[in-house]
Amino acid sequence: MDDIFFSVKHHTLRREIREFLLKELEPLKDDINLKKEIPLSIIKKIGEKGFFGPLIPKKYEGSELGLIAHCLITEEISKINVAVSVTRTPCILNGYLLNKYGSEQQKGLFLKKIATGEKLCGICVTEEEAGSNVAGIKTVAQKKGNIYLLNGSKKFITNAGIADYYFIWCITNKNVNPRNGTSVFLVEKDTPGLTIENPYGLMGLNGVYNGIITLENAEISKDNLIGEEGSGFQSLMDTFNIERITLSSECNGISLAALEDSKRYAKNRIQFNKPISEFQLIKLKIAEMATKLRAARLLTYSAAQLKEMNIDITKEASMAKTFSSRTAVEITSEAVQIHGGDGYTDCYPVERYMRDAKFFQIGGGTSEIQNLIIAREELK
Ligand SMILES: Cc1cc2nc3c(=O)[nH]c(=O)nc-3n(C[C@H](O)[C@H](O)[C@H](O)COP(=O)(O)OP(=O)(O)OC[C@H]3O[C@@H](n4cnc5c(N)ncnc54)[C@H](O)[C@@H]3O)c2cc1C
């Protein structure tokens, strides 16, 4: 399948990233899960290799490798430890946003540092009363001369506490439809009035920071407004498509690992005097896991390919996300089943895969919301 979407350049890149991750991330992956801590040094090393910059031009220190390469890199990191990839994701998304919608001055100041992983990002949309209903956000940015005064609160923010740059979506005009009255601001971590808490833990993604961002009369320069005032909803919808492809690749990375581990385990585990891989019920599981995974990857890479051709992928990105996340949940559950009692212990990574996979049916827009988007596009 890879030959459909990969050029020689992509195959070379995959060899390179596999070699790098085997040396740098593989030895850490179990410790990250058990200690619930991702060493910042590994994030920095991934950044230094150029893996934060595939969607950023070389002019701003990006690697300009494109979306297919981005999916490939994301899959490879996620195969080993998806929490590390999830930490990188907001940087990819805000890098994409800033490159496409930011001013030259903003790119000069911030984009290079995002491209190299020097500065980490948070993407701040969700609020207590605005989850699936993104247009319901209440955080406000009130213009006062050359500054905006930001007030409100954001919930479930990945990288809250470790990010340097928080991209915060706010209402700048209450009198119009939020689709025309929303704007996005880059807020630096030490800004007075910005506070961050991490009051809960997560079911999976061990090591990922997640928390609440509160803004109380935070003064933000008008120079930190990304794009035109009122354009934040449109730029968010565009960025969501990249997010959905990225999250699909993370799911597919988990599924690839779960399938590989299951095949290896089934060939080695002896019951009734033969490897369990010789039982037809186990073979059926492996066959269905492999088929679903191929379909999920085809949906994801074809959506990425369409986007590289500048075609609108609203429907295709949602299809990839909802299918890849469901597939990851199903494959990881079967992987635990194939591992029997071992699968339920933390001696094998399949329990981690199963906990991690569930996130992707919720984060980046729930499966229900993806299906509403698909149906809306189909019924147009
Ligand atoms: C680990 C993690 C990391 C996250 N990271 C970020 C981040 O970095 N930045 C950020 O902004 N957000 C982040 N989120 C938030 C995430 O995007 C939201 O949780 C998600 O969009 C759902 O919103 P909600 O939790 O408020 O659920 P709700 O919107 O309250 O939904 C609850 C249930 O109702 C369903 N539902 C809602 N509306 C409809 C409808 N119209 N039709 C049918 N069913 C519906 C949903 O599908 C869901 O099953 C993160 C979440 C998690 C768990």
The ligand as a MOL file (V3000), in Angstrom:
LIG
                    3D

  0  0  0     0  0            999 V3000
M  V30 BEGIN CTAB
M  V30 COUNTS 53 58 0 0 0
M  V30 BEGIN ATOM
M  V30 1 C -7.0810 14.2100 26.2290 0
M  V30 2 C -7.7960 15.3420 25.5810 0
M  V30 3 C -7.0650 16.3260 24.9360 0
M  V30 4 C -7.7150 17.4340 24.3710 0
M  V30 5 N -6.9480 18.4500 23.8340 0
M  V30 6 C -7.5750 19.5960 23.4580 0
M  V30 7 C -6.7950 20.7320 23.0540 0
M  V30 8 O -5.5670 20.6900 23.0090 0
M  V30 9 N -7.4570 21.8620 22.7360 0
M  V30 10 C -8.8160 21.9670 22.7660 0
M  V30 11 O -9.3390 23.0290 22.4570 0
M  V30 12 N -9.5790 20.9030 23.1550 0
M  V30 13 C -8.9930 19.7290 23.5040 0
M  V30 14 N -9.7510 18.6460 23.8960 0
M  V30 15 C -11.1960 18.7910 23.9550 0
M  V30 16 C -11.9370 17.9440 22.9200 0
M  V30 17 O -11.7950 18.4800 21.6420 0
M  V30 18 C -13.3910 17.8750 23.3820 0
M  V30 19 O -13.4090 17.0640 24.5470 0
M  V30 20 C -14.3280 17.3100 22.3370 0
M  V30 21 O -14.4460 18.1790 21.2440 0
M  V30 22 C -15.7310 17.0310 22.9060 0
M  V30 23 O -16.2130 18.0950 23.6390 0
M  V30 24 P -16.8090 17.8320 25.1310 0
M  V30 25 O -15.7940 17.0790 25.8960 0
M  V30 26 O -17.2560 19.1290 25.6860 0
M  V30 27 O -18.0370 16.8730 24.9030 0
M  V30 28 P -19.5520 17.3090 24.5520 0
M  V30 29 O -19.5620 18.2640 23.4050 0
M  V30 30 O -20.2330 17.7240 25.8040 0
M  V30 31 O -20.1430 15.9170 24.0560 0
M  V30 32 C -20.5870 14.9000 24.9580 0
M  V30 33 C -21.1840 13.7830 24.0820 0
M  V30 34 O -22.3160 14.3120 23.3490 0
M  V30 35 C -22.1140 14.1000 21.9630 0
M  V30 36 N -22.6950 15.2040 21.1940 0
M  V30 37 C -22.4890 16.5400 21.3750 0
M  V30 38 N -23.1600 17.2280 20.4530 0
M  V30 39 C -23.7910 16.3280 19.6640 0
M  V30 40 C -24.6390 16.4190 18.5210 0
M  V30 41 N -24.9540 17.5970 17.9640 0
M  V30 42 N -25.1140 15.2730 17.9770 0
M  V30 43 C -24.7980 14.0600 18.4990 0
M  V30 44 N -23.9890 13.9110 19.5730 0
M  V30 45 C -23.4930 15.0400 20.1500 0
M  V30 46 C -20.6070 14.0110 21.7750 0
M  V30 47 O -20.2700 13.3450 20.5700 0
M  V30 48 C -20.2140 13.2410 23.0240 0
M  V30 49 O -20.4220 11.8760 22.8350 0
M  V30 50 C -9.1230 17.5130 24.4100 0
M  V30 51 C -9.8660 16.4820 25.0070 0
M  V30 52 C -9.2320 15.4140 25.6010 0
M  V30 53 C -10.0450 14.3500 26.2640 0
M  V30 END ATOM
M  V30 BEGIN BOND
M  V30 1 1 1 2
M  V30 2 1 2 3
M  V30 3 2 2 52
M  V30 4 2 3 4
M  V30 5 1 4 5
M  V30 6 1 4 50
M  V30 7 2 5 6
M  V30 8 1 6 7
M  V30 9 1 6 13
M  V30 10 2 7 8
M  V30 11 1 7 9
M  V30 12 1 9 10
M  V30 13 2 10 11
M  V30 14 1 10 12
M  V30 15 2 12 13
M  V30 16 1 13 14
M  V30 17 1 14 15
M  V30 18 1 14 50
M  V30 19 1 15 16
M  V30 20 1 16 17
M  V30 21 1 16 18
M  V30 22 1 18 19
M  V30 23 1 18 20
M  V30 24 1 20 21
M  V30 25 1 20 22
M  V30 26 1 22 23
M  V30 27 1 23 24
M  V30 28 2 24 25
M  V30 29 1 24 26
M  V30 30 1 24 27
M  V30 31 1 27 28
M  V30 32 2 28 29
M  V30 33 1 28 30
M  V30 34 1 28 31
M  V30 35 1 31 32
M  V30 36 1 32 33
M  V30 37 1 33 34
M  V30 38 1 33 48
M  V30 39 1 34 35
M  V30 40 1 35 36
M  V30 41 1 35 46
M  V30 42 1 36 37
M  V30 43 1 36 45
M  V30 44 2 37 38
M  V30 45 1 38 39
M  V30 46 1 39 40
M  V30 47 2 39 45
M  V30 48 1 40 41
M  V30 49 2 40 42
M  V30 50 1 42 43
M  V30 51 2 43 44
M  V30 52 1 44 45
M  V30 53 1 46 47
M  V30 54 1 46 48
M  V30 55 1 48 49
M  V30 56 2 50 51
M  V30 57 1 51 52
M  V30 58 1 52 53
M  V30 END BOND
M  V30 END CTAB
M  END
